[in-house]
């Protein structure tokens, strides 16, 4: 009978595993396609934003502008064109549906004229010959004329991508239902085929398992995790050697009678652990922190069973303290600038969206500073990059000392830093900026000596995006630089 049951269980298990793997493979493939389409939607959406940015920069590039301001917009326009071209290549290289390929082919003439016209603006701006002026005027007009066509094409493609993503998602839902029904049907068939005939054998195994309680206890005591055997009421029946080590580590008496005494060292009670883990159908592990000065982080799991013919609870503690420290270190490496320890540009991109959304939703004042070291290139050229790095670290420390705890500081790259000030209007932002500028001006680096910074300040307006407030803050910084440096200037519009 044992061999027959074993053979049936193996056949049933292989069948269920095969069905489950096919299910997961199908869902994974469709999910990957869905994720890919979502990524392409983002690229197409950025194409739309970049086309608007190009048209705006072309509009701002006028002959009567100050040369430095005109050069600034020219650089912005050049960057936008490069980004548009680079991301368009990504869009084209993706595996596309026939409908998208047809849209891209129809879109190509409009895109080419739009890009070439923007490039013509860059080539002819600042030239004073009649031919250049005529070419410039014609190129500007083409950019404005073809911008609407560009946006219309991109909207059509985005709608197509969204439709295709929706179709993929529908297939995922259909497969979920199909395979779930198959699993239920197969489980019922296998239940009748395998477990009903094996009822007597399983009963014999259960009796045999009870008789092996002694071996189970031995295994319990040699486990590397801290384990406690409890009565249904939570009284400690026995524990292994690792359990004694845990009690000693947390300063709990080894003579404790109830497990609640151990959980007094944590932020949760034994009752909470019992309710969350033992009474839930899907038992898992709960992370619990013990102690305060030198916290010990444990993953606690609970299982129930029979011990010495009585209901018992097995409490398992797995030490994840070092693992959590490693995870925290890896997280800091991902979001922190290696040199200064400040948040990096990657974290800014993930942080700023939520910050602006909250400011918009709750009508909260929000301001931004961009801090730039004056003549930093001279420091690198004269003292070398290692000393330049010391100056950047020194500046970062002064920023942390000068800002409030609620202010969030980022290193944008090079010698440029950003401070995001929530619940702060322009007046408060200027005060913080002046405090930063003054602190750096008064500081003396042991090698370089005195140096200064220029600061641009802007307060976010309702409905304003990060890109726009960043541009206004950057313009304010440029104004501070052109006004003699070592000063704070706010955005004028």
N, C-alpha and C positions, 0 to 999 in steps of 0.2 A: 504493500500500500504506500509506503514511504517513497519508493522510487517512482511510482505512478504519479503521486502528488507532486513530487519534485519536477518530473518531466512536464506536467501540465503547467506548473508555476513558471518554469523557464520559458515555455512556448508563449504563455500569456504575457509574461514580462517583455519578451522580445517584441511581440506584436504591439503592445502599448507604447514601448519606447520608440519603435519605428514610426508609429502614427504620430507620436508627440514630436519627434524630430522633423518629420515632414511638415507638421503644423508650424513649428517654430521657424523652419527654413523659409516657408512661404511668407509668413508674417514679416520675418527679417528682411527678405528681399523687397517686399512691397514697401516696408518702412524706409529702407535705404533709398528706394526710388522717390518716396515722398519727401525725405530729407533733402535729397538732391534737388528736387523741384523747388523746395522752399529756399534753398541756397541761391538758385538761379533767379527766383523772384526778388530776393534781396539785391542781387547784382543789377537786375533790370530796374528796380526802384532807384538804386543809386545813380544809374545812367540818367534817369529823369531829373534827379536833383542836380547832377553835374551840368546838364544842359541848361538848366535855369541859372546856375552859378555862372556859366560861360556868358550867357546873354546879359546877366547883370554886370559882369566885369567889362564886357564890351561897351555897355551903356556908360559905365563910369570912366572909361578911357577917352578923355577929351583933350584936345590940343591946348586948351586954356588952363589946364591943371598945372600945379607946381610940378617940376620935373621929378622930384623925389616921390611925390604922391602918385604921379603917373607911372613911375617905375614900379612902385608897390603893386598897383593894380595889374600892370603887365606881368609881373612875376606870378600873381594869383591866377591870371588867365592862363599862363603857360602851364602851371601846375594842374589846373582843372582840365585842360586839353589832354595832358599826358594821362591823368587818371581816367578820363573818359575813354581814351584809346585803349589803355591797358585792360580796363574792366570789360570793354566791348570784346576784346580778344578772348577773355575768359568765357564770355557769353557765347561766342561763336564756337569755341572748342568743346562746349558741352554737347553730349548726345541729345539731339533735339527731335521732337516729333516732326512729321511732315508739315503740319500746319505752321509750326514755329519757323522751320527752314524757309517756307514760302514767304512768311512775314519778314524774315531777315533779308531775303533777296529784294523784296519790294522796298524795304526800309533803307537799303544801302545807298541809293542815289541821294536821298534826303540827308542822310548822315554825312556822306562825303562832302556835299556842298556846305553843310553847316560847319563841319570841322575846318574845311579849307578856307572858308570865309573868315572864321575866327583867327586862323593862322595868318591870313592876309592882313587882318587888323593889327596883329602883333608886328608884322613885317613893316607896315607903312606908318604906324603911329610915330610921331616925332619927325617924320620927313616933311620937308617944306616944298617939295617940287609939286607943280600942278598935277602931274600924272599920279604921284603918290597920294595926293589928297583925293583925287577922283577915285582911285582904287580903294582907298580907305573908306570913303563914303559908300561906295557900292558894296564893299564887304560888310560894313555895319548893317546896311539895309537887308542884305541876304541873311545875316544872322537873325535879325528880328523877324524876318518873314518866315524863315524855315524853322524857327523855334517851335511855333505852334504845331507844324507838321511833325517835328521830332517828338514832341510830347504826345501827340495823338497816336503815333506809331508805337511809342513805348507803352502807353495805356492799353492799347490793343493787345500787345504781347503779354503784359502783366496779367490782363484778364484771361488770356489763353492759358498762361501758366497756372493761374489760380484754378481754372476749370480742370486742368489736367491733374493738379494736386488733389482736388475734390474727388475726381474719379478714382484716383489711387486709394484715397482714404475710404471710399465706399467699398472697394474691393477688400481692404483690410477688415472692415466690419463684416462683410459677407463671409470671408474665410473664417473669422472668429466664430460666427454662428454655426457654419457647416462643421468645423472640426469639433466644436463643443458638443454638438449633437452626436457626432460620430463617437466621441469619447464616452458619452453617456451610454449610448447603445452598446458599444464594445464592453464597457464596464459591467453592464447588466448581464451580457452574455457570458463574460468570463467569470462573473460571480457565481452564476449557476453551474458553469462548466468546471470551475476549479475549487471554489471554497465550500460549496454544499457537500460534494463528495468527501472533502477533506475535513469535515467537521470533527469526526472522531479523532483523526490524527492530530489536529490542532489542539484538541482538548488534552490529549496525551502530552503534547509538547508543553502546554501550560503547566501541567502537574510536574513535569520534569524540570521546568524553569524554576518552580517554587523550591524544588529539592536542591537546586544549585545555588541557593541563597548564600551559602558559605563562600563559594568562589566569587560571587558578585561582591561580597564585602571585602575580600582580599583585593580585588581589582579597584574597589573604591578607595582603599588606603594607599595604593601606589600611584594613583592619578597625580599628575603634575599640577592640576588646578586645585584651588581650595574648594572643598566640597563639604556640605553639611547635610546630614540626614535629620529630618524634622518630623515630629508628629503632625497630625492634621491641625492641631491648635498652635503650631509654631514652636513647640518646645524642642530643644536640641537633644536628639537621641544619640548621635555620634558624629564625629567629624574625622577627617584624615589629617595627616601631619601638616600638609599645606594649609589646612584650616587653622592649626595652631600658630603657624608662622604669620598668617594674616591677622589673627587676633593680637599677637605681640606687636606687629608693625603698627596697628591702629591704636594700641594702648588699651585694649579691652581685656577684661579679666577672663582667663581660661575657664573659670568656674561658672560662667554665665549659663543660665538655664533656658532663657527664651531668646530667639533670634532678634527680637526687637531691640535688645541691648546693643547689638552690633550696628543696626541701622540708625541708632541715635547719633552715630558719627557721620551720617550722610544727610543729604537734603530731602530724602524721601523716607517714608515709613515702611515697615514690613507689610502693613495692610495694603498700601499702594502697590508694592511689588506683587503681592499675591493676587490682587484684583486684575492688574494689567497683564500678567504673564500666565498665571495658572488658570484663570477663568476664561481667557480668550481662546477661541477655537484654533487660531493660527499662532501657536506659541513661538516666541522668538527670544531675543536677548535685549535687556534694557541696560543702558549705560548709566552707571551710578558713580558719583564722585564722593569719596570718603576723605574727611579731614579738610583743613583750611590752609595751614602754613606750608605743608608739603603734601598736596593732594594726591590721593591714589585713585586712579580711574579704573573701574571694573565693569566688565560686561557680565550681567547677572542673568542666569536662565533658571527656570524652574520646571521640573517634571514631577509627575505623580506616579505612584506604583504601590506595590505590596512589599512590606518588609516585616518578616516574622509574623505573617498572617494578619497584619494590620495595615491600614492605609497610611502611606508615608509620603513625604515630600522631599525631593532631592534638589538641593540648592547648590548651583555651580557658579563659582567666581573665576572669571578669566581676566588676568591683569593686562590692560591695554594702555597703561600709563606711558610707556616708552613709545608705543605706536602712535599715540595721540601727539606726543611731543614732536615726532618725526613728521606727522601730517601737518602740524602747525608750522614747522620749519619750511616744509615744501610750499605751503600756501603763501608764506611770507616771501619766499623766493620768486613766486609767480607774480605777486602784486607790488613788490617793493623794488625800488631802484638799488642796485647792488652797491653803488658807490656811496650814496647819501643816506640810504635807509628810508627815504621818503617814498610815498606811493608813486608808481610809474604811470606812463601814459596808458598802458593796457588797463590798469585799474580805473583810470579816469573815464575811459570809454564805457566801462560797466557801471560806474558809480553815478555819472552825471545825469543819465537818463532818468533814474529814479528820483534824484534830487530835484530836477526841474519839474517832473510830474507832480511831486508833493507841493512844490512852491506854487504851481499852477492851480492845483486842486484846492488848496487851503488858503490861497492868496497870501503867501508868505514872501516877505522881502528876501531877496537873494542877490548877492554881489560877487564880483570876481576881480582878482588882482593878477597881473602878470608882472613878475619881477625879473629883470634882466641885468646881469653884471655889466658895468661900463668898462669898455676897453679890455675885455677879458682876453682877446686875441693877443694883446701886448703882453699880458701876464704869461701866457703859454709860450710866446716867442722868446721872451726874456728869461724866464725862470724854468721853462720846460713843462711838459704835460703832468709829470708827477706832482709838482708844486701846484699846478692849476687844479688838479684833482683835490689837493688839500684845501684850496680856497673854496671849491664847490662844497666840500664837506663842512667847512667852517661856516659858509653861508647857510647851509641847510640847518645847522645847529642854531644859528641866530634866528632863522625863520621860526623854528619850533618854539624858541624862548619868547619871541615877540608876538606870536599868534595866540589866540584863545584855544581852549581845549575843543570847542565846537567847530573850529576852523579846520578844513581838510587841505593838506599841502601836497602838491605833486611836483615831481621834476619832469618837465616836458621834454628835456633833452638839451645837451650842450650846457649853456650857462643860463637857461631860461626856466623859471619856476612859476607855478600857478597856485593861488590860494582861493578856495571856494568858501564863501562866508554865507551861511544860512542865517535867516532871521536878522539880516543886516541891510540897512539902506545905504545910500551913497555916502551920507555923512559919516556913518560908522565905519564904512569901508575905507574912506580917506584917512580916518584916524588910525586904523590898523596899518594902512600902507605907510603913513608917515612914521609910525613907530618902528616899522621894519627898516625903512630908509635911514632913520636916525641911528638905530642900533648898529647897522652895518657901517655907517659913516664913522661912528665913534670907536668901532672895534679896530684892533691892530693885529694883523696877522704876523706871527713871529718872523716870517721870511719876507713876504710881499709888503708888509706894512699896511698902510691905509688904502682902501679902495671903496668905491661907491656903487650904487645901483640906481636904475631908473624904474619907475613903477607906473603901469597903466591901470586905471580903475574904471569899472562900469557896473551899474546896477541893472539887473534884469528887468525888462518890461513884460507886462502881461502878454502871453501868447508868443513870446520870443523863444526861438530855438537856441540850442547850445552853439551851433555854428555862427549865428548872428551875434550873440553876446560876446563870443570869443573874438569875432572880427572887430567889434567895437572896442573891446579891451585892448586888442593888439594895435588898433589905430591910436588909442590913447597912449600906449607905450611908445609908439613911433613919435608921437607929439612930444613926449617927455624927452626922448633921445634928441630930437631936433631942437629942443628948447635949451640945450646945454647940459643935459644929463644930470644925475644926482637930484632928481625931483620927482614929484608925484603929479600926474595929470589924469583928469577924469574924462570920460567920453563926452563929447559935446553934442551928440545926437542920439 
